[in-house]
Structures are given as C-alpha cells and as structure tokens.
C-alpha cells in the first residue's frame, strides 16, 4: 500500500499581485511566484526593501487576494486556514493593548480561540512567566515580540509566519526564541520568517528563499545558496620578517600569488561562503540573474 503524500504547508503557483498607483500605472509587487513549503520546514524569506516579501506574506495570510495565480495553505484558501486556527502570524508592529498585563493579554486571546487550556503552556514556552503581571506598555520591544509569539501559539497552529520576529530581543532571548522554533519544527510545525538579520537566517533556517523585484531569485538549502553565490575568502599571517611599521612588504605580497608554502606562511584560514555575500550578489541592482532560480 503506497504511503500518502503529505499536503504541502504552502503551495503557490503563478502567484501575482499588482497594485494601481496614484498616476494610474500598475506596479507588480509579486510576479508569478511558484513556491512549495513542506510541513515542518524552517524557511527564511529574504530580500531588499520592495522585493515583495511583505505582499507575499499578506497573500499567505489571506490579508489580500492575488491578481493572478493561486495560493493554498494546507490545501485550503489562506483565509479558511487562518479561521480554523491552522495559521498564526507574528507581525513586527501593532496588535497589543498597552493597558493589559501580559497574562491578561494571553488570557483574552485564548478566550477568543476557545483555548483557555493553552494559557500556561504558551506563557512558559515564550519565557513570559516572570513578566506575567507586567503591563504591556511597560514591556520592552523584545518582550512585546515574545508576547506576540505567545499569542501566535495559542491556537496551536500548524504554520507560523514571522515578520522580523526577534527585533528588540537581546542575544540570549534571541537564542532561546530560535531554540523554541527548532523544537516546534521537530514536532511538524512549519516556520516561515522574514528577517533582516542575515546571520540569523544563516544559523536557523535550513532553507532560504531570496526575492528581488517580486520574483524568487534563489530557493534552496541555505548552505547551497551560500555556496553557490556567496564566494569564499582566504586570510593568513605573513612571516614576521616581511612585516614593517608601514605594512607588509609589497614585493613579498606580489610573490604570495606565485607560491605560498615556500614563504613560510602560517595560520592560513579559508572562510565559509557568506549568506550576506550571496544576498548582495543576488539582490543588488546590477545582479545578473540569468542563472538564478525563479
């Protein structure tokens, strides 16, 4: 008996969204995007300002409708999936009542979802227990992001969409947040996040999707994207006798290109390809995308 193929968490085909602007012209924010995300994946969604990331996220959440193409979340229209509690989002701004305490906020959202049983668990998972009695207005930006994350977990969703989720968090809070994300993905929860922290994407996302001008220009395992477009660099420590007060002997540097070993070079270090370099190579205005994935 054949094993059933799991329904993709996200499936977009020819997804397009255009807007009419003030002068009557049309701007295409998302241009014929094809994207499939499997359940349990952690996917970083990257691109410069105006690349189409936010509009794509809005389409995934059913906040806007496509001009052309289709998008499904677990086989359903995005709006239906959100209404059923299968999708939650952590947005960068807004959405919190300043006069409520942290615990009151979680309790209110849990009541709306009919999931009062989830309050203690999500408060604990988001690391909010020490802040439970604090008013939202007294919470730092990073603490408010953690509260939004707790609210997103209330319906126990299958897919969490995150927009700059760790903005304002310190290093320890950021590490704890992403460990929680890893744990959730291991249980089958799908994580899609947009971020400007390229190091964060490099460290925590197994897959990276890069957008430019409304199109996907790279999509694959993060290590592969980094290796294909990120380049490599080499650094070394020259012998002491060629290092002078005004720098390294130029004549010696010229010889380095011809032969390294006979010159006694030590501490040679070859760096890994950089996701930041790949990002710049693929999204700069002069990037040649002829060989990049759409």
C-alpha positions in Angstrom: 0.0 0.0 0.0 1.5 3.3 -1.0 2.2 6.0 1.6 0.0 9.1 1.1 1.9 12.2 0.0 1.5 14.9 2.7 -0.3 18.1 1.7 2.1 21.0 1.4 2.0 23.6 4.1 2.2 26.2 1.4 1.7 25.9 -2.3 1.7 28.9 -4.6 1.5 28.7 -8.3 2.0 31.7 -10.6 1.2 33.9 -7.6 0.9 37.5 -8.7 -0.2 40.7 -7.1 -0.4 44.1 -8.8 -1.5 47.5 -7.5 -2.7 50.6 -9.2 -0.7 53.6 -8.1 -1.5 57.3 -8.0 -0.5 58.2 -11.5 -2.7 55.4 -12.9 0.1 53.0 -13.7 0.3 49.4 -12.3 3.1 48.1 -10.0 3.6 44.3 -9.8 4.7 43.6 -6.2 4.6 39.8 -6.6 5.4 38.4 -10.0 4.5 34.8 -11.0 5.9 33.2 -7.8 5.9 29.4 -7.6 6.6 28.2 -4.0 6.1 24.9 -2.2 6.9 24.6 1.5 6.7 21.1 3.2 5.3 20.6 6.7 8.0 21.0 9.4 10.3 23.2 7.3 12.0 26.3 8.7 12.3 28.8 5.8 13.9 32.2 5.8 12.3 34.7 3.5 14.8 37.4 2.5 15.0 40.3 0.1 15.7 44.0 0.0 13.0 46.6 0.7 10.4 46.5 -2.1 11.3 42.9 -3.1 7.7 41.7 -2.5 8.2 39.8 0.8 5.5 41.7 2.8 3.0 41.3 0.0 3.7 37.6 -0.3 3.2 37.2 3.4 -0.1 39.1 3.2 -1.2 36.7 0.4 -0.2 33.7 2.6 -2.3 35.1 5.4 -5.3 35.9 3.3 -4.9 39.6 4.0 -5.1 40.4 0.3 -6.2 38.4 -2.8 -3.9 37.6 -5.7 -4.3 39.3 -9.1 -3.4 36.0 -10.7 -2.3 32.6 -9.7 -3.3 30.6 -6.7 -2.1 30.0 -3.1 -3.1 27.3 -0.7 -2.2 26.7 2.9 -2.6 23.0 3.9 -4.8 22.6 0.8 -7.2 25.4 1.8 -7.6 29.0 0.9 -5.4 31.1 3.3 -8.4 32.8 5.0 -10.0 29.5 5.8 -6.8 28.1 7.2 -6.4 31.2 9.4 -10.0 31.0 10.6 -9.5 27.3 11.5 -6.5 28.2 13.7 -4.0 26.4 11.4 -2.0 29.6 10.7 -0.8 32.3 13.1 1.4 35.3 12.5 3.8 37.4 14.5 4.0 40.8 12.9 6.6 43.5 13.6 4.2 46.2 14.8 0.8 46.7 16.4 -1.6 44.2 17.8 -1.2 44.7 21.6 -3.3 46.6 24.1 -1.0 48.7 26.3 -3.2 48.7 29.5 -3.5 44.9 29.7 -0.9 42.9 31.6 1.0 40.2 29.7 -1.1 37.4 31.3 -4.4 39.3 30.7 -3.4 39.6 27.0 -2.8 35.9 26.6 -6.0 35.0 28.5 -8.1 37.3 26.3 -6.7 35.8 23.1 -7.1 32.3 24.4 -10.7 33.0 25.3 -11.4 34.2 21.7 -9.9 31.0 20.3 -11.7 28.8 22.9 -8.3 27.6 24.1 -8.1 28.7 27.7 -6.2 25.4 28.3 -3.3 26.8 26.4 -2.5 29.8 28.6 0.0 28.3 30.9 1.8 26.4 28.2 2.3 29.3 25.8 3.3 31.7 28.6 6.0 29.2 29.6 7.2 28.5 26.0 7.6 32.2 25.3 9.5 32.8 28.5 6.9 35.2 29.8 6.3 33.8 33.3 8.4 36.5 35.1 6.5 39.2 33.1 3.0 37.9 33.6 1.8 40.7 35.9 3.6 43.5 33.9 1.6 45.9 31.8 2.2 45.6 28.1 3.2 49.3 27.9 6.0 48.7 30.4 7.5 45.8 28.3 10.5 46.4 26.1 10.3 45.9 22.4 11.8 42.5 22.6 9.4 41.4 25.4 6.5 42.6 23.4 7.7 40.4 20.5 7.8 37.4 22.8 4.3 38.2 23.9 3.2 38.3 20.2 4.8 34.9 19.8 2.9 33.5 22.7 -0.3 34.8 21.2 0.5 33.1 17.9 0.9 29.8 19.7 -2.5 30.0 21.4 -4.4 28.1 18.7 -1.7 25.5 18.4 -1.2 26.3 14.7 0.4 24.1 12.0 2.1 27.1 10.3 3.6 30.2 12.0 4.6 33.2 9.8 7.0 35.6 11.4 7.9 39.1 10.3 11.2 40.3 11.9 10.4 38.1 15.0 13.4 38.9 17.1 13.5 42.7 16.7 14.5 44.2 20.0 15.5 41.0 21.6 18.9 40.6 23.3 21.2 37.8 22.2 20.1 35.4 25.0 16.4 35.9 24.2 17.0 35.5 20.5 18.8 32.2 21.0 16.1 30.9 23.3 13.4 32.0 20.8 15.0 30.1 17.9 15.5 27.0 20.1 11.8 27.1 20.7 11.3 27.3 16.9 13.6 24.4 16.3 11.6 22.3 18.9 8.3 23.3 17.3 9.6 22.4 13.8 10.7 19.0 15.1 7.0 18.3 16.0 5.9 19.1 12.5 5.1 22.8 12.9 6.1 24.9 9.8 8.0 28.1 10.3 8.3 30.8 7.7 10.1 34.0 8.7 11.2 37.3 7.1 14.2 38.9 8.7 16.9 41.5 8.0 19.3 39.5 10.3 21.2 37.5 7.7 23.3 35.8 10.4 20.0 34.6 12.0 18.7 33.2 8.7 22.1 31.5 8.1 22.1 29.9 11.5 18.5 28.9 12.0 16.9 28.3 8.5 17.5 25.1 6.7 16.1 26.7 3.6 16.4 30.2 2.2 14.1 31.9 -0.3 15.5 35.2 -1.8 13.3 37.7 -3.6 14.0 40.6 -5.8 11.6 42.8 -7.8 8.7 40.5 -6.9 10.4 37.3 -8.1 12.2 34.4 -6.4 15.8 34.6 -7.5 17.1 31.8 -5.3 15.4 29.0 -3.4 17.2 26.0 -1.8 19.1 24.7 1.2 20.7 27.7 2.9 24.1 26.1 2.7 23.7 25.6 -1.1 22.6 29.2 -1.7 25.5 30.4 0.4 28.0 28.2 -1.5 26.6 29.0 -5.0 26.5 32.8 -4.7 28.4 33.7 -1.5 32.0 33.3 -2.7 34.9 32.4 -0.4 37.9 34.2 1.1 41.3 33.4 2.5 43.3 35.2 5.1 46.8 34.4 6.5 49.5 35.6 8.9 52.7 36.6 7.0 56.2 35.9 8.4 57.4 38.4 10.9 60.4 39.5 8.8 58.2 41.0 6.0 56.0 43.0 8.4 57.2 46.6 8.8 55.8 49.6 10.6 54.1 50.8 7.4 52.7 47.4 6.5 53.6 44.2 4.7 56.5 44.3 2.2 54.8 44.8 -1.3 57.4 42.7 -3.1 56.6 39.8 -0.8 52.9 40.2 -1.3 53.5 40.0 -5.1 55.3 36.7 -4.6 52.5 35.3 -2.5 50.3 34.8 -5.5 53.0 32.6 -7.1 53.8 30.3 -4.2 52.6 30.3 -0.6 54.3 27.3 1.0 57.9 28.1 0.4 57.5 31.5 2.0 56.6 30.1 5.5 53.1 31.4 5.6 51.3 30.2 8.8 47.7 30.3 10.2 46.0 30.0 6.8 42.3 30.3 7.2 39.7 29.8 4.5 36.3 31.3 5.4 33.0 29.7 4.5 30.9 31.3 1.9 28.7 34.1 3.3 25.0 34.3 3.1 25.3 38.1 3.2 27.6 38.0 0.1 25.0 35.8 -1.6 22.3 38.2 -0.7 24.2 41.1 -2.1 25.2 39.2 -5.2 21.6 38.2 -6.0 19.7 41.3 -5.0 21.9 44.2 -6.0 20.6 46.4 -8.8 23.3 45.2 -11.2 23.0 41.5 -10.3 22.9 39.1 -13.3 20.1 36.7 -12.5 20.2 34.7 -15.8 21.3 31.6 -14.0 19.3 32.1 -10.8 16.2 30.1 -9.9 12.9 31.9 -10.4 
